[in-house]
Amino acid sequence: MDTKKVMATFAILMIALGVAGFAYAHWEKIVTIDGDVTTGTLHVIPSLEATLWAEGDVEGKQGPYSGVATLDYDVYPEQNYMEIWLDNVYPCLWVEGYIDLENDGSIPVNLVDCNWEGNEALSVVYVETVEGEEHYAIYDGELLIANLYLSYEFPNGYPQIDPESTAYINFSLHFKEELPQDAYYEFTVDFTFWNWNEMP
């Protein structure tokens, strides 16, 4: 037999044995790490405080016209909106107050939008923003019946509401002289909240 062939065969056998030996000598241990992930909750509860007064009322907004008109509301926090009903409204009535947005969830939230809408008879039209206050005109058909003014207060100075903190939407609603008699008006306020690390 040729010496070169013998050496080549020997080398191949040694390599094969080495690989086989390594394969048999390979130890294995699998370590499994279990983990749990819990997600936070995004949940804000709105509520409303308001004072109704007329331009003929005396200082302190209490006078002969106080208590004539009434306001009631209901909140649907899971759907992020509230309904507001005004009864026995009359010309020159002012409705002033605030909506507080209490974050009772576990993560900070951003208020992305606050949208006021009227019932079928009403349309709420944005006019302008002056020094941080949003101005809206409210129409019954083509008749201007009221003006709405909105401003915002956030605990951090920007649209973030941390858990266990509250933001405020200040509003002022002024009904005009042209307000018709025997009309029914209902407002819906829709809120859009996002987790705080996202903004449109």
N, C-alpha and C positions, 0 to 999 in steps of 0.2 A: 504494500500500500504506500502511496505517496506520502512523504512526511508532511507536506503542506496541508494535505487533506486531513491527516490525523490531527494536526494542530488546530485547524479550522473547526473540525468536529468537536474537539475538546473545549475550545473557546465557546462554541455555541451551547454545549452542555453546561458549562459553568455559568453562563449568563442565564440559561433556563432555570438552573437550580437556584441561582441567586434571586431571580424574580419570584420563583415558587416559595422560596424561604421567606422572602419579605412578605408575601401574601399571607403565609401562615402565621407570621410573627406580628401581623397588624392587629392591634387591639382597638376596640371601638366602644365608646360610651356615649349615649344619647342623653342630653340634658334638656328637659322640657320645662319652659317657664310659662306659667299661667298668669294672665293679667285680666283685670276688669276695667271696663270703661263705662262711666256714667256721664250722661249729658246734662247740661244745665237746663233751666226753665226760663223762658221768655214770657213774662206775664206782667201786665200793667193794668191797674184798676183806676178808671176815671171816676171822678165825682164832681159835683157842681155846687157852687155857692153864688147867689145872686141877690141884688137889691133892685126893686122896681120903684121908680119914682117919676114924677112929672115936673116939668119946668115951673109949674105954679106952686110946688111944694116949698116949705120953709127950710131954713138952714138945718143941716143934718139929714136932709132927704126924708123927713117925716112931716106929713102935713095932711090936708084934707083929701088929697088924691091917693095917698098911700093905702094899699090894701084893696084897691078896686080891681086891678089886674092881678092875675096869679100865674105862677110858673110851676110846672111839674116836669120831672124827667125820669127816665129809666135808663139803666146801663146794661150793656151786654158785653162784658169784658172778654169773653171767649171769642167773640166776633169783632172786637175792637171798635165798637161804636156806641153812641148814646142817642136817645131820642128826647127832644125837648118840646113841650107843649105850652103855649101861651094862651090864656083865656081872658076874655073881657078886655082886650087890648083897645087902646084909644089913641088919638093923635097926640104927638109930643111925649109919649111915654118913653122913658129910658129904662133899659134893662142892663145893669152893669154887674160884673162879677168875675169869677174865674173858674176854670176847670183845672182841678189838680190831678196830676198823673202820678200815682204812687206805684213805684216798681216793687212789687212783692215777689218777683222772681229771684233767681240766683245768679243771673249774669247782667251786666250793664246793657242798656238798650239805647238806641237812637230814635228820636221822633223824626221820621222822614217826611210825613205829611199830615196835615189836619184839614179835612175837607168838609165845609158846611154845605148842606143841600137842603132845599125846601121841599114841601110836598108838591103835588102836580101843579098847583097854582103858582108856585114861586120859582124864581131863578135867582141864584146868588152869583153875581158877576164881579170878578176882581177888577179893581180900578187902579190902585197904585200902592207903593210902600213908601212911607214918609218917616224918616228917622226910626226905622225898625218896626213901625206900626203898619200893618196891612189894612188897606181900606177896600171895602166891598159895597156894591150897590145891590139892593134886593128889590126885585120887580114882581108885581102881580100882573102877569101878561106884559103889557108895555108900560104900566103905571109904576113909577118909582114910589115904593111905600116905606122904605127904611134904609138906613146905612148901618153897616157892621164894621167894627174896628177890632183888630186882633193884635196882641203883642205876646211875647214869650219870655218866660223866666226859667233858666236852667241852673241847677245848683253849681255846676262847674263853669258856667259862662258859655257853653256850647251845647249842641243838642244831644247830650248824653245824660242818661238818668241811671245812676248806680243803684244796686240793690239797697232797699230800705231807705231810699231818698225819693224826693218828690219834685216834679217840675210843674210850672203853672202856665196856663194859657189865659191871659186877661182878655176879656171881651167887653165891648160896649155896643149895644144895639139901640138905635134911635129910630122910632117910628115917625113918619112924616105927617104933615097936615092933610095930605091927600089920601090917607088911609081910609079904605071903604068900610062901611058898616056891615055887620053880620057876615064876616068872612072867617074862615077857619085856616089857621097856619100852624104848620108843624115843621120842625127842623130836625135833621139827622146830622150828627157830627161823626165822621169816619176818621179813625186814626190809623196810620201806618207806622209800625215799629219794626226795626231791624236790630239784629245783634250789633253791638257797638263797634266792632272791627270792620263793618261794611258800611259804606255810604254811597248813595247814587252819584 
